[in-house]
């Protein structure tokens, strides 16, 4: 009987040691967030994430109209960077801040990219730091919600 009690005690100790190792390993994993932008309007929007061209703090629209995704329907979201960690966030955007441009889809149909760029014909620009992205769990809304009022944006939050 004593032998069984000692065996159970040993297994309990081994189990506790494993839990400690697993907990330590999990806490060492880098945090990863997808970026998801939701359209909360009654019209289509297009989204452009600045990929280092320009990189923050330069907030001009890029020279080329090359990376604007398909329109996002009202009530839907668009997912970017499904396993984004701080390290590849900074590598991808050349900064700890990503610039997100929101356009009305009709604007991109009506005007040339040169006119859009020179007239800065955007609905909204968000300058989102990694810390803000982390606090929002990677979710950004257009128009912004109360939770996003602290993010640098143009035009300013109202």
Secondary structure in CASP SS format (residue, H / E / C, confidence):
PFRMAT SS
TARGET T0000
AUTHOR 0000-0000-0000
METHOD secondary structure of the structure
MODEL  1
X C 1.00
X H 1.00
X H 1.00
X H 1.00
X H 1.00
X H 1.00
X H 1.00
X H 1.00
X H 1.00
X H 1.00
X H 1.00
X H 1.00
X H 1.00
X H 1.00
X H 1.00
X H 1.00
X H 1.00
X H 1.00
X H 1.00
X H 1.00
X H 1.00
X H 1.00
X H 1.00
X H 1.00
X H 1.00
X H 1.00
X H 1.00
X H 1.00
X C 1.00
X C 1.00
X C 1.00
X C 1.00
X E 1.00
X E 1.00
X E 1.00
X E 1.00
X E 1.00
X E 1.00
X E 1.00
X C 1.00
X C 1.00
X C 1.00
X C 1.00
X C 1.00
X E 1.00
X E 1.00
X E 1.00
X E 1.00
X E 1.00
X C 1.00
X C 1.00
X C 1.00
X C 1.00
X C 1.00
X C 1.00
X C 1.00
X C 1.00
X C 1.00
X C 1.00
X C 1.00
X C 1.00
X C 1.00
X C 1.00
X C 1.00
X C 1.00
X C 1.00
X C 1.00
X C 1.00
X C 1.00
X C 1.00
X C 1.00
X E 1.00
X C 1.00
X C 1.00
X C 1.00
X C 1.00
X E 1.00
X E 1.00
X E 1.00
X E 1.00
X E 1.00
X E 1.00
X E 1.00
X E 1.00
X C 1.00
X H 1.00
X H 1.00
X H 1.00
X H 1.00
X H 1.00
X H 1.00
X H 1.00
X H 1.00
X C 1.00
X C 1.00
X C 1.00
X E 1.00
X E 1.00
X E 1.00
X E 1.00
X E 1.00
X E 1.00
X E 1.00
X E 1.00
X H 1.00
X H 1.00
X H 1.00
X H 1.00
X H 1.00
X H 1.00
X C 1.00
X C 1.00
X H 1.00
X H 1.00
X H 1.00
X H 1.00
X H 1.00
X H 1.00
X C 1.00
X C 1.00
X C 1.00
X C 1.00
X C 1.00
X E 1.00
X E 1.00
X E 1.00
X E 1.00
X E 1.00
X E 1.00
X H 1.00
X H 1.00
X H 1.00
X H 1.00
X H 1.00
X H 1.00
X C 1.00
X C 1.00
X C 1.00
X E 1.00
X E 1.00
X E 1.00
X E 1.00
X C 1.00
X C 1.00
X C 1.00
X H 1.00
X H 1.00
X H 1.00
X C 1.00
X C 1.00
X C 1.00
X E 1.00
X E 1.00
X E 1.00
X C 1.00
X C 1.00
X C 1.00
X C 1.00
END
